[in-house]
Amino acid sequence: MAADEKFDLIVIGSGPGGYVAAARAARAGLSVACIEKDERPGGTCLNVGCIPSKALLESSAHYHLARTRFAVHGIETGTLRLDLSAMMKRKEGVVSGLTENVRQLLESGKVALIRGTARLEGGGTVSVVGGERNRPARYRADSILLATGSVPATPPDISFDGDRVVSSTEALCFADVPRHLIVIGGGYIGLELGSVWLRLGAKVTVVEMLPGIAAGLDAQVSRMLQRLLAKQGMVFKTGTRVTGIKPAAKSVGVFLEKGEATETIRGDRVLVAVGRKPNTAGLGLKDAGVETDPKTGHVVVDDRFKTSAGGIYAIGDLVAGPALAHKASAEGTAVADLVTGKTARVNTAAIPAVIYTDPEVAMVGLTEAAAKERGKVCVGTYPFTGIGRARCAGDTDGFVKLVSDAATDRLLGAHIIGPRASELIAECVLAMEFGASAEDIARTVHSHPTFSEAVMEAAETAYRCAEKGEAR
């Protein structure tokens, strides 16, 4: 490809935000290039994030069910044996298949997929190095979209060595099951990967600096999740700070502090999962005039995802908001529409979040506490123990909780912990997107017997609360 080739849009990064934007803009008739530094497209999500972790969660769940629940259903399995290498091979097959699908999507849509590391040069120019021939090249575009995602964050004085002290990337491909995995951080990533290795036989200890796990969840949901995971054998040390880590040849020591008390615990490996930070290194943001938040490192954008530099947009983990693949995809879709002259928006109040533990947790909108800060609310909850389908499945832990405005009955938030939560939340997201009320959901006919009836029953309770004078 010739140097200084001109495009209508250059997308830097081929993750779920970048490839969606590139494909959509190309379908609209723009000439589009997508620059990716890694061998395979798909970004963190497809290669070392969402997809491989969910593949391992599914596989480990089958193993765990066979060990703990099949007998209740009258299924005798005999002696079980874990073939971890086969599990990892299956995970890799899932990843390679989906990343190849992304490659085909872009190429069939006539998106120029350029391999190499991109840097903004200003004036609508992007330089690329490290491509197939490792020769620098320059490309120009009327619009540039930054979609380079995020990288694992580390606490001060803690660094990854890729062996004893690892990030989520290495924790996806251990060659053997750790005897004791210490997870620093009780957020989504730590809980999910901790669950994988717990199911496969590891002792798992989660160290969290905050009083509870999964910050941002509704408090009632967070408490139940911690209780149910502890029942499975996961050990929690909340309100506890890590003061140091000392790797050895065959183990690693973690030094803890809780109040005035100190403690040292030892494990085979330590997974540091304290969050992620914007992946802006080497992009040349400052030289290109792109403003970043000095506290968080996020790229500053307006409500149309425009940065402070003309013609440059940013989405996904690079900008403020939850670091979620589907958020990035929605923002990528919006930018593709905006650069083609259409109107577009992303309703940030209706972006769901999911924790793929067992039980699953899903939420959208305001927690009960946050909603109460705005005024009186009605709350409807319904346990899965009252759902026929859940009883048949033997999967009754958890509940659905809906929060609505006491005056208008409009749905403000939905919180689900239990079976199929990741799928059930979609109904609540749609309701919030259309401004539906709890009564709207309650009066919608749901198939019987299904898990979704718990949503209907919770909605019934929520919309009846105002007339009973139970608003909070």
Buried (B, 14 or more C-beta within 10 A) or exposed (E): EEEEBEBBBBBBBBBBBBBBBBBBBBBBEBBBBBBBBBEBBBBBBBBBBBBBBBBBBBBBBEBBBEBEEEEEEEEEEEEEEBEBEEBBEBBBEBBBEBBEBBBEBBEEBEBBBBBBBBBBBEEBBBBBBEBEEEEEBEBBBBBBBBBBBBBBBBBEEBEBEEEBBBBBBBBBEBEEBBEBBBBBBBBBBBBBBBBBBBBBBBBBBBBBBBEBBBBEBBEBBBBBBBEBBEEBEBBBBBEBBBBEBEBEEEBBBBBBBBEEEEEEBEBBBBBBBBBBBBBBEEBBBEEBEBBBEEEEBBBBBEEEBBBBBEBBBBBBBBBEBBBBBBBBBBBBBBBBBBBBEEEBEBEEEBBBBBBBBBBBBBBBBBBBEBBBEEEEBBBBBBBBEEBEBBEEBEBBBBBBBBBBBBEEBBBBBBBBBBBBBBBBBEBBBEBBEEEBBBBBBBEBEBEEBBBBBBBBBBBBBBBBBBEEEBBE
